[in-house]
Amino acid sequence: MNFTFFKRIILMTFLGCCFFSCSSDLDFDQINDFNAQPVLIGNLAYFNINAPEFISNGSETPIFSYTSDVDFLNKSFINENLVKTELYFRIKNTINRSYAFTVTFLNKNGIPIYGIRMDVPAYNGTEILVEKTETFSAANVDILKNTTKMVFSVRMFSGPPITASTSGRVELSSSLTAYFDIR
């Protein structure tokens, strides 16, 4: 009988504690103060062109071009939250010719809206490395938001002839770092 009495006392004490627990007012308006600033880093384009690839049907072809779809830049999340972007380009040259690299930004109608040019000197016995970072801040980030394609072009300048046995390569790698402000 004492055991049942103690069970009832313990049960009543537990229930009493549940009814008199501590609580505070919750402020659901705090969500209005939420602010996240994520950073996204990704590859943009990469290609490696060996010297013999500038030969077509036995003659030099001084221009190489690659087009990349970047219509993900037109999505509503990007349009609403993108505040800054940095495009990084790294070009290596081990061919005894100089080059001009251009990146052309095209809108949905295929019209060029922006361009970047990088001049690459000829190989001189040591690998040539050219790096460039192009920053799009609040003032011009709309260029990226309106870009659907990027055309990466390599134009070889005149110099010693390139043949099927010419050694060396031209390599481009690029990346994108996007900064967001989500409120």
N, CA, C and O of each residue as an XYZ file, in Angstrom:
732
protein
N       0.814     -1.181      0.000
C       0.000      0.000      0.000
C       0.868      1.259      0.000
O       0.541      2.240     -0.668
N       1.966      1.231      0.743
C       2.866      2.374      0.757
C       3.465      2.617     -0.625
O       3.703      3.757     -1.024
N       3.707      1.508     -1.357
C       4.281      1.635     -2.688
C       3.324      2.363     -3.625
O       3.777      3.201     -4.404
N       2.028      2.084     -3.587
C       1.024      2.743     -4.416
C       0.905      4.204     -4.014
O       0.730      5.073     -4.867
N       0.997      4.472     -2.737
C       0.915      5.848     -2.261
C       2.078      6.672     -2.826
O       1.882      7.804     -3.269
N       3.293      6.101     -2.809
C       4.467      6.810     -3.337
C       4.370      7.012     -4.852
O       4.827      8.031     -5.371
N       3.783      6.058     -5.551
C       3.601      6.195     -7.005
C       2.685      7.368     -7.305
O       2.924      8.139     -8.235
N       1.618      7.496     -6.496
C       0.677      8.602     -6.716
C       1.335      9.942     -6.414
O       1.103     10.918     -7.127
N       2.140     10.000     -5.381
C       2.821     11.249     -5.024
C       3.781     11.650     -6.139
O       3.838     12.817     -6.526
N       4.528     10.686     -6.647
C       5.496     10.962     -7.714
C       4.774     11.408     -8.981
O       5.215     12.352     -9.637
N       3.676     10.750     -9.336
C       2.908     11.105    -10.526
C       2.327     12.505    -10.395
O       2.386     13.287    -11.344
N       1.766     12.834     -9.235
C       1.170     14.158     -9.025
C       2.248     15.248     -9.051
O       2.006     16.347     -9.550
N       3.420     14.950     -8.523
C       4.515     15.924     -8.541
C       4.979     16.164     -9.975
O       5.223     17.304    -10.369
N       5.099     15.097    -10.748
C       5.518     15.223    -12.136
C       4.506     16.045    -12.941
O       4.892     16.939    -13.694
N       3.221     15.745    -12.785
C       2.187     16.491    -13.500
C       2.160     17.944    -13.065
O       1.953     18.837    -13.887
N       2.363     18.182    -11.805
C       2.388     19.557    -11.301
C       3.528     20.346    -11.913
O       3.366     21.521    -12.242
N       4.676     19.711    -12.068
C       5.826     20.384    -12.676
C       5.559     20.710    -14.139
O       6.021     21.733    -14.643
N       4.818     19.845    -14.820
C       4.514     20.092    -16.234
C       3.601     21.301    -16.391
O       3.746     22.046    -17.360
N       2.697     21.514    -15.501
C       1.767     22.630    -15.606
C       2.391     23.949    -15.168
O       1.901     25.014    -15.542
N       3.441     23.899    -14.398
C       4.069     25.114    -13.902
C       5.492     25.289    -14.455
O       6.355     25.842    -13.774
N       5.735     24.823    -15.676
C       7.071     24.937    -16.256
C       7.325     26.377    -16.700
O       6.399     27.174    -16.857
N       8.573     26.676    -16.893
C       8.971     28.011    -17.328
C       8.732     28.157    -18.826
O       8.864     27.197    -19.586
N       8.387     29.339    -19.226
C       8.231     29.638    -20.645
C       8.521     31.114    -20.857
O       8.504     31.914    -19.922
N       8.783     31.445    -22.097
C       8.997     32.847    -22.431
C       8.287     33.131    -23.748
O       7.949     32.221    -24.505
N       8.074     34.400    -23.995
C       7.442     34.795    -25.248
C       8.430     34.579    -26.394
O       9.611     34.905    -26.277
N       7.944     34.038    -27.474
C       8.777     33.816    -28.644
C       8.605     34.978    -29.612
O       7.492     35.458    -29.828
N       9.697     35.420    -30.184
C       9.678     36.533    -31.130
C       9.867     35.978    -32.543
O      10.992     35.801    -33.012
N       8.752     35.709    -33.205
C       8.815     35.159    -34.555
C       9.209     36.221    -35.583
O       9.491     35.880    -36.732
N       9.235     37.484    -35.201
C       9.665     38.545    -36.112
C      11.172     38.545    -36.336
O      11.674     39.300    -37.169
N      11.894     37.711    -35.605
C      13.339     37.618    -35.787
C      13.698     37.149    -37.193
O      14.794     37.429    -37.679
N      12.801     36.450    -37.838
C      13.064     35.982    -39.199
C      13.283     37.157    -40.144
O      13.979     37.020    -41.151
N      12.691     38.320    -39.827
C      12.883     39.506    -40.659
C      14.318     40.029    -40.577
O      14.753     40.768    -41.460
N      15.051     39.660    -39.539
C      16.431     40.091    -39.365
C      17.422     39.071    -39.933
O      18.632     39.286    -39.857
N      16.936     37.979    -40.494
C      17.804     36.925    -41.030
C      18.612     37.467    -42.203
O      18.075     38.159    -43.068
N      19.904     37.151    -42.228
C      20.766     37.565    -43.325
C      21.874     36.521    -43.487
O      22.646     36.277    -42.560
N      21.944     35.914    -44.661
C      23.007     34.955    -44.964
C      23.805     35.503    -46.144
O      23.243     36.098    -47.063
N      25.110     35.297    -46.109
C      25.971     35.780    -47.179
C      26.881     34.650    -47.675
O      28.091     34.673    -47.450
N      26.283     33.662    -48.352
C      27.096     32.537    -48.836
C      27.990     32.942    -50.007
O      27.718     33.915    -50.711
N      29.067     32.169    -50.199
C      30.002     32.355    -51.302
C      30.064     31.033    -52.061
O      30.265     29.976    -51.463
N      29.893     31.098    -53.366
C      29.919     29.915    -54.220
C      31.141     29.999    -55.129
O      31.367     31.022    -55.775
N      31.928     28.926    -55.181
C      33.106     28.867    -56.035
C      32.943     27.687    -56.983
O      32.616     26.580    -56.557
N      33.170     27.925    -58.260
C      33.039     26.845    -59.234
C      33.919     27.070    -60.448
O      34.376     28.184    -60.704
N      34.152     25.997    -61.194
C      34.930     26.081    -62.434
C      34.074     26.709    -63.521
O      32.868     26.475    -63.593
N      34.699     27.493    -64.348
C      33.995     28.154    -65.439
C      34.314     27.474    -66.772
O      33.406     27.039    -67.481
N      35.590     27.383    -67.111
C      35.981     26.726    -68.367
C      37.421     26.255    -68.257
O      38.223     26.811    -67.507
N      37.728     25.217    -69.021
C      39.093     24.701    -69.101
C      39.305     24.130    -70.491
O      38.456     23.407    -71.012
N      40.435     24.455    -71.085
C      40.849     23.744    -72.289
C      42.361     23.791    -72.417
O      43.034     24.696    -71.924
N      42.862     22.774    -73.103
C      44.291     22.587    -73.318
C      44.476     22.337    -74.809
O      43.972     21.349    -75.343
N      45.206     23.239    -75.489
C      45.395     23.119    -76.930
C      46.873     22.831    -77.196
O      47.735     23.661    -76.907
N      47.156     21.664    -77.741
C      48.528     21.328    -78.132
C      48.843     22.022    -79.453
O      47.952     22.246    -80.273
N      50.105     22.358    -79.651
C      50.527     23.105    -80.846
C      50.004     22.499    -82.149
O      49.520     23.249    -82.998
N      50.076     21.166    -82.353
C      49.585     20.607    -83.629
C      48.082     20.811    -83.865
O      47.608     20.674    -84.993
N      47.337     21.136    -82.806
C      45.903     21.370    -82.988
C      45.618     22.688    -83.704
O      44.483     22.940    -84.109
N      46.641     23.532    -83.864
C      46.490     24.765    -84.638
C      46.742     24.511    -86.123
O      46.771     25.450    -86.918
N      46.925     23.242    -86.499
C      47.096     22.856    -87.897
C      45.806     22.186    -88.363
O      45.305     21.265    -87.719
N      45.280     22.658    -89.482
C      44.075     22.064    -90.062
C      44.289     21.937    -91.562
O      44.584     22.921    -92.240
N      44.140     20.733    -92.073
C      44.352     20.462    -93.503
C      45.721     20.958    -93.975
O      45.850     21.481    -95.082
N      46.738     20.790    -93.130
C      48.098     21.131    -93.509
C      48.488     22.592    -93.350
O      49.639     22.943    -93.610
N      47.566     23.459    -92.929
C      47.936     24.870    -92.754
C      47.515     25.363    -91.365
O      46.630     24.803    -90.718
N      48.183     26.425    -90.944
C      47.888     26.989    -89.619
C      46.473     27.543    -89.565
O      46.004     28.203    -90.493
N      45.821     27.262    -88.474
C      44.524     27.855    -88.169
C      44.740     28.706    -86.918
O      44.817     28.167    -85.813
N      44.838     30.011    -87.074
C      45.269     30.844    -85.951
C      44.199     31.126    -84.887
O      44.480     31.791    -83.890
N      42.991     30.630    -85.094
C      41.918     30.938    -84.133
C      41.293     29.647    -83.620
O      40.971     28.741    -84.388
N      41.131     29.591    -82.313
C      40.422     28.491    -81.642
C      39.342     29.133    -80.789
O      39.580     30.153    -80.143
N      38.140     28.532    -80.785
C      37.033     29.119    -80.040
C      36.228     28.032    -79.328
O      36.062     26.925    -79.839
N      35.739     28.370    -78.152
C      34.925     27.454    -77.340
C      33.789     28.267    -76.728
O      34.017     29.336    -76.162
N      32.558     27.754    -76.845
C      31.388     28.448    -76.298
C      30.823     27.660    -75.132
O      30.667     26.441    -75.208
N      30.521     28.361    -74.060
C      29.976     27.745    -72.854
C      28.635     28.380    -72.508
O      28.509     29.603    -72.461
N      27.633     27.533    -72.267
C      26.331     28.032    -71.808
C      26.425     28.382    -70.333
O      26.858     27.564    -69.521
N      26.025     29.585    -69.991
C      26.020     30.025    -68.590
C      24.658     30.628    -68.242
O      24.568     31.597    -67.489
N      23.602     30.037    -68.803
C      22.271     30.574    -68.553
C      21.824     30.427    -67.103
O      20.798     30.986    -66.716
N      22.591     29.673    -66.283
C      22.264     29.583    -64.865
C      22.385     30.963    -64.200
O      21.824     31.185    -63.126
N      23.111     31.882    -64.834
C      23.242     33.231    -64.283
C      21.946     34.029    -64.400
O      21.818     35.091    -63.791
N      20.985     33.528    -65.175
C      19.725     34.245    -65.387
C      18.613     33.772    -64.466
O      17.490     34.263    -64.577
N      18.876     32.853    -63.575
C      17.846     32.323    -62.683
C      17.432     33.372    -61.663
O      18.211     34.263    -61.326
N      16.201     33.262    -61.172
C      15.671     34.272    -60.255
C      16.489     34.382    -58.974
O      16.666     35.485    -58.456
N      16.996     33.259    -58.448
C      17.806     33.318    -57.235
C      19.036     34.198    -57.453
O      19.391     35.001    -56.589
N      19.681     34.046    -58.606
C      20.861     34.849    -58.931
C      20.472     36.320    -59.063
O      21.123     37.196    -58.493
N      19.411     36.581    -59.814
C      18.987     37.962    -60.034
C      18.642     38.684    -58.739
O      18.889     39.883    -58.615
N      18.083     37.979    -57.789
C      17.647     38.609    -56.546
C      18.759     38.739    -55.511
O      18.713     39.648    -54.683
N      19.759     37.854    -55.535
C      20.702     37.780    -54.418
C      22.177     37.993    -54.754
O      22.977     38.199    -53.841
N      22.563     37.951    -56.028
C      23.969     38.109    -56.392
C      24.400     39.558    -56.196
O      23.756     40.472    -56.710
N      25.493     39.773    -55.449
C      25.962     41.137    -55.200
C      27.357     41.399    -55.771
O      27.715     42.548    -56.032
N      28.143     40.342    -55.966
C      29.502     40.514    -56.469
C      29.988     39.192    -57.048
O      29.627     38.120    -56.563
N      30.806     39.277    -58.084
C      31.392     38.081    -58.694
C      32.820     38.386    -59.126
O      33.124     39.473    -59.617
N      33.678     37.405    -58.933
C      35.047     37.499    -59.418
C      35.284     36.354    -60.387
O      35.045     35.193    -60.056
N      35.750     36.678    -61.574
C      36.119     35.673    -62.563
C      37.643     35.629    -62.616
O      38.299     36.649    -62.824
N      38.188     34.443    -62.427
C      39.636     34.274    -62.409
C      40.051     33.469    -63.639
O      39.445     32.444    -63.951
N      41.088     33.941    -64.335
C      41.602     33.279    -65.522
C      43.096     33.031    -65.346
O      43.827     33.900    -64.871
N      43.546     31.828    -65.735
C      44.961     31.487    -65.715
C      45.303     30.852    -67.065
O      44.682     29.876    -67.485
N      46.302     31.430    -67.731
C      46.704     30.954    -69.047
C      48.180     30.581    -68.983
O      49.006     31.349    -68.488
N      48.502     29.385    -69.492
C      49.884     28.921    -69.579
C      50.223     28.740    -71.057
O      49.413     28.242    -71.838
N      51.430     29.151    -71.422
C      51.864     29.030    -72.813
C      53.269     28.436    -72.867
O      54.192     28.942    -72.229
N      53.420     27.356    -73.637
C      54.747     26.777    -73.892
C      54.978     26.624    -75.399
O      55.749     25.765    -75.829
N      54.306     27.463    -76.197
C      54.500     27.496    -77.651
C      55.193     28.809    -77.986
O      54.882     29.846    -77.401
N      56.131     28.767    -78.928
C      56.893     29.963    -79.279
C      56.078     30.914    -80.156
O      56.527     31.321    -81.228
N      54.900     31.256    -79.700
C      54.018     32.223    -80.378
C      53.274     32.996    -79.307
O      53.011     32.463    -78.229
N      52.935     34.228    -79.583
C      52.123     35.017    -78.649
C      50.653     34.880    -79.050
O      50.326     34.570    -80.195
N      49.788     35.119    -78.079
C      48.350     34.911    -78.263
C      47.548     36.035    -77.640
O      48.020     36.746    -76.753
N      46.340     36.175    -78.120
C      45.347     37.035    -77.474
C      44.185     36.129    -77.081
O      43.602     35.448    -77.925
N      43.858     36.129    -75.797
C      42.681     35.413    -75.306
C      41.583     36.424    -75.100
O      41.804     37.481    -74.510
N      40.401     36.104    -75.583
C      39.255     36.976    -75.328
C      38.105     36.134    -74.791
O      37.911     34.982    -75.179
N      37.368     36.736    -73.904
C      36.148     36.136    -73.379
C      35.039     37.127    -73.706
O      35.065     38.272    -73.255
N      34.069     36.678    -74.490
C      32.967     37.536    -74.906
C      31.692     37.049    -74.229
O      31.363     35.864    -74.291
N      30.986     37.954    -73.590
C      29.731     37.653    -72.902
C      28.588     37.969    -73.854
O      28.492     39.084    -74.367
N      27.714     36.980    -74.092
C      26.584     37.153    -74.998
C      25.272     37.138    -74.224
O      25.112     36.373    -73.273
N      24.330     37.992    -74.640
C      23.006     37.975    -74.014
C      22.127     36.924    -74.693
O      22.596     36.187    -75.560
N      20.863     36.855    -74.304
C      19.967     35.813    -74.836
C      19.750     35.925    -76.342
O      19.347     34.952    -76.979
N      20.015     37.104    -76.923
C      19.881     37.291    -78.368
C      21.192     37.046    -79.110
O      21.261     37.250    -80.322
N      22.235     36.609    -78.395
C      23.529     36.356    -79.017
C      24.329     37.613    -79.279
O      25.303     37.577    -80.031
N      23.940     38.723    -78.675
C      24.634     40.000    -78.876
C      25.712     40.165    -77.803
O      25.428     39.989    -76.618
N      26.944     40.501    -78.200
C      28.001     40.722    -77.209
C      27.661     41.910    -76.299
O      27.283     42.983    -76.769
N      27.807     41.688    -74.972
C      27.523     42.770    -74.028
C      28.744     43.127    -73.166
O      28.720     44.120    -72.439
N      29.803     42.323    -73.248
C      31.003     42.607    -72.470
C      32.137     41.751    -73.003
O      31.902     40.688    -73.577
N      33.351     42.206    -72.817
C      34.501     41.436    -73.271
C      35.704     41.619    -72.359
O      35.884     42.669    -71.743
N      36.511     40.590    -72.285
C      37.758     40.607    -71.523
C      38.860     40.135    -72.462
O      38.687     39.158    -73.191
N      39.987     40.828    -72.441
C      41.111     40.434    -73.302
C      42.357     40.259    -72.438
O      42.628     41.043    -71.528
N      43.098     39.210    -72.751
C      44.361     38.934    -72.076
C      45.405     38.616    -73.138
O      45.213     37.708    -73.946
N      46.502     39.355    -73.141
C      47.595     39.093    -74.078
C      48.599     38.166    -73.411
O      48.978     38.359    -72.256
N      49.026     37.147    -74.168
C      49.954     36.137    -73.656
C      51.221     36.181    -74.501
O      51.159     35.950    -75.709
N      52.375     36.475    -73.890
C      53.628     36.520    -74.651
C      54.046     35.133    -75.153
O      53.554     34.108    -74.682
N      54.951     35.134    -76.103
C      55.485     33.887    -76.663
C      56.386     33.193    -75.642
O      57.025     33.836    -74.809
N      56.417     31.891    -75.730
C      57.280     31.050    -74.889
C      58.745     31.414    -75.137
O      59.161     31.600    -76.281
N      59.526     31.514    -74.048
C      60.926     31.920    -74.172
C      61.865     30.947    -73.468
O      62.966     31.326    -73.067
N      61.440     29.707    -73.317
C      62.239     28.715    -72.604
C      61.700     28.434    -71.209
O      62.023     27.406    -70.613
N      60.892     29.328    -70.693
C      60.232     29.162    -69.393
C      58.725     29.306    -69.616
O      58.280     30.201    -70.335
N      57.956     28.428    -69.002
C      56.499     28.485    -69.174
C      55.983     29.886    -68.853
O      56.292     30.454    -67.805
N      55.200     30.423    -69.767
C      54.595     31.740    -69.584
C      53.281     31.554    -68.832
O      52.463     30.707    -69.190
N      53.092     32.351    -67.794
C      51.868     32.289    -66.990
C      51.257     33.679    -66.925
O      51.903     34.630    -66.486
N      50.006     33.793    -67.363
C      49.258     35.052    -67.299
C      48.021     34.796    -66.457
O      47.276     33.848    -66.707
N      47.803     35.637    -65.465
C      46.631     35.516    -64.593
C      45.878     36.841    -64.583
O      46.470     37.917    -64.658
N      44.569     36.730    -64.490
C      43.735     37.937    -64.449
C      42.477     37.632    -63.648
O      41.884     36.560    -63.773
N      42.081     38.599    -62.820
C      40.820     38.509    -62.090
C      39.957     39.692    -62.506
O      40.377     40.845    -62.404
N      38.762     39.402    -62.971
C      37.798     40.423    -63.380
C      36.693     40.448    -62.334
O      36.043     39.433    -62.086
N      36.480     41.620    -61.718
C      35.499     41.742    -60.643
C      34.252     42.459    -61.147
O      34.335     43.504    -61.793
N      33.111     41.882    -60.843
C      31.820     42.498    -61.139
C      31.178     42.842    -59.797
O      30.766     41.954    -59.051
N      31.098     44.132    -59.498
C      30.530     44.584    -58.227
C      29.087     45.028    -58.454
O      28.522     44.808    -59.525
N      28.508     45.642    -57.453
C      27.108     46.071    -57.548
C      26.872     46.972    -58.759
O      25.781     46.976    -59.330
N      27.891     47.732    -59.148
C      27.730     48.671    -60.260
C      27.575     47.977    -61.608
O      26.888     48.498    -62.487
N      28.201     46.803    -61.794
C      28.137     46.160    -63.113
C      27.799     44.668    -63.069
O      27.987     43.970    -64.065
N      27.308     44.170    -61.940
C      26.966     42.745    -61.841
C      25.797     42.373    -62.762
O      25.599     41.199    -63.072
N      25.026     43.376    -63.199
C      23.924     43.094    -64.129
C      24.427     42.545    -65.464
O      23.677     41.874    -66.174
N      25.661     42.814    -65.808
C      26.232     42.239    -67.034
C      26.162     40.713    -66.950
O      25.748     40.052    -67.902
N      26.566     40.165    -65.810
C      26.532     38.707    -65.641
C      25.102     38.189    -65.609
O      24.808     37.128    -66.160
N      24.224     38.931    -64.972
C      22.830     38.486    -64.875
C      22.158     38.418    -66.244
O      21.174     37.701    -66.423
N      22.695     39.167    -67.210
C      22.130     39.174    -68.565
C      22.913     38.292    -69.534
O      22.593     38.248    -70.722
N      23.931     37.592    -69.047
C      24.761     36.743    -69.900
C      24.198     35.326    -69.957
O      23.889     34.735    -68.922
N      24.064     34.782    -71.168
C      23.603     33.403    -71.335
C      24.699     32.495    -71.903
O      24.658     31.279    -71.716
N      25.679     33.088    -72.597
C      26.790     32.317    -73.165
C      28.072     33.121    -73.035
O      28.074     34.352    -73.049
N      29.166     32.372    -72.907
C      30.492     32.979    -72.924
C      31.291     32.306    -74.029
O      31.309     31.079    -74.133
N      31.947     33.104    -74.846
C      32.779     32.585    -75.920
C      34.234     32.833    -75.542
O      34.654     33.977    -75.366
N      35.000     31.747    -75.421
C      36.420     31.803    -75.109
C      37.172     31.625    -76.422
O      37.036     30.597    -77.085
N      37.970     32.631    -76.798
C      38.675     32.583    -78.079
C      40.173     32.757    -77.871
O      40.618     33.517    -77.011
N      40.939     32.031    -78.682
C      42.389     32.138    -78.699
C      42.774     32.548    -80.115
O      42.432     31.873    -81.086
N      43.489     33.663    -80.218
C      43.971     34.104    -81.528
C      45.489     34.130    -81.480
O      46.088     34.838    -80.671
N      46.097     33.354    -82.351
C      47.558     33.239    -82.408
C      48.098     34.350    -83.309
O      47.594     34.568    -84.410
N      49.136     35.056    -82.824
C      49.784     36.080    -83.627
C      50.851     35.440    -84.504
O      51.215     34.280    -84.306
N      51.346     36.196    -85.466
C      52.351     35.656    -86.378
C      53.659     35.400    -85.641
O      53.955     36.019    -84.619
N      54.421     34.481    -86.184
C      55.692     34.090    -85.582
C      56.242     32.879    -86.294
O      55.860     32.606    -87.432
N      57.138     32.141    -85.644
C      57.694     30.935    -86.268
C      56.569     29.971    -86.667
O      55.602     29.813    -85.922
N      56.686     29.331    -87.829
C      55.610     28.451    -88.285
C      55.381     27.270    -87.330
O      56.307     26.743    -86.714
N      54.116     26.886    -87.240
C      53.742     25.727    -86.437
C      53.500     24.573    -87.395
O      52.824     24.716    -88.414
N      54.069     23.425    -87.045
C      53.906     22.223    -87.858
C      53.325     21.119    -86.973
O      53.100     21.313    -85.778
N      53.092     19.975    -87.579
C      52.548     18.832    -86.828
C      53.528     18.338    -85.769
O      53.126     17.634    -84.842
N      54.801     18.691    -85.889
C      55.795     18.234    -84.905
C      56.164     19.312    -83.880
O      57.010     19.076    -83.018
N      55.548     20.475    -83.964
C      55.828     21.548    -83.001
C      55.355     21.121    -81.616
O      54.240     20.627    -81.452
N      56.216     21.318    -80.626
C      55.829     20.947    -79.259
C      55.267     22.161    -78.522
O      55.409     23.298    -78.971
N      54.641     21.902    -77.407
C      54.091     22.959    -76.557
C      52.574     22.939    -76.537
O      51.921     22.208    -77.282
N      52.050     23.759    -75.668
C      50.597     23.834    -75.501
C      50.204     25.202    -74.973
O      51.031     25.949    -74.450
N      48.933     25.510    -75.119
C      48.310     26.683    -74.503
C      47.166     26.138    -73.666
O      46.327     25.384    -74.160
N      47.137     26.522    -72.402
C      46.130     25.992    -71.473
C      45.405     27.146    -70.791
O      46.035     28.086    -70.306
N      44.084     27.068    -70.759
C      43.266     28.059    -70.062
C      42.464     27.351    -68.984
O      41.824     26.332    -69.244
N      42.500     27.885    -67.788
C      41.591     27.433    -66.731
C      40.986     28.677    -66.118
O      41.644     29.711    -66.002
N      39.731     28.572    -65.728
C      39.045     29.731    -65.163
C      38.048     29.271    -64.110
O      37.569     28.137    -64.122
N      37.755     30.189    -63.204
C      36.792     29.888    -62.144
C      35.948     31.112    -61.845
O      36.273     32.230    -62.245
N      34.874     30.878    -61.143
C      33.925     31.917    -60.769
C      33.743     31.865    -59.258
O      33.546     30.789    -58.693
N      33.808     33.017    -58.603
C      33.492     33.138    -57.184
C      32.337     34.119    -57.080
O      32.474     35.293    -57.425
N      31.197     33.631    -56.603
C      29.986     34.451    -56.521
C      29.640     34.725    -55.064
O      29.638     33.820    -54.229
N      29.349     35.981    -54.778
C      28.992     36.425    -53.429
C      27.510     36.794    -53.425
O      27.043     37.560    -54.268
N      26.785     36.238    -52.467
C      25.345     36.457    -52.363
C      25.008     37.164    -51.055
O      25.748     37.081    -50.075
N      23.893     37.850    -51.064
C      23.348     38.468    -49.858
C      21.865     38.090    -49.813
O      21.046     38.652    -50.541
N      21.542     37.143    -48.958
C      20.171     36.632    -48.878
C      19.497     37.217    -47.648
O      19.959     37.019    -46.525
N      18.433     37.918    -47.858
C      17.677     38.533    -46.739
C      16.272     38.007    -46.713
O      15.482     38.399    -45.854
